[in-house]
């Protein structure tokens, strides 16, 4: 039961993140402009705004599920190797290049 709750919480957290992404970056609950009818000069949506919002959330969730299933997981030792062998030397090189630009003008 404990594993089931943790597993369900993982998917619930993904849906909450998709809802936030939809609200903050994809226009929230409003649908496209061409999907409205004008009744007496007032735009009336053909599809309700809740449906647009849920459609965006579910499409984002499907994208994240496909992405998580198709990209292999990276182990912690691989992340540490990348950090020590690649990122630290590149960051030191970037510091030296920035200092060289600062000295040379």
Number of C-alpha atoms within 10 A of each C-alpha: 6 7 8 9 9 11 11 12 12 11 13 12 11 17 18 13 15 22 22 14 16 22 16 10 9 15 13 18 18 16 20 11 9 8 12 15 13 9 8 7 7 9 12 13 16 11 13 14 14 13 13 17 20 15 14 22 24 16 14 19 19 14 13 15 13 11 11 11 10 9 8 8 8 8 8 9 9 9 10 12 11 12 13 11 10 11 13 12 12 13 11 11 12 12 12 12 12 12 12 11 10 9 8 7 6
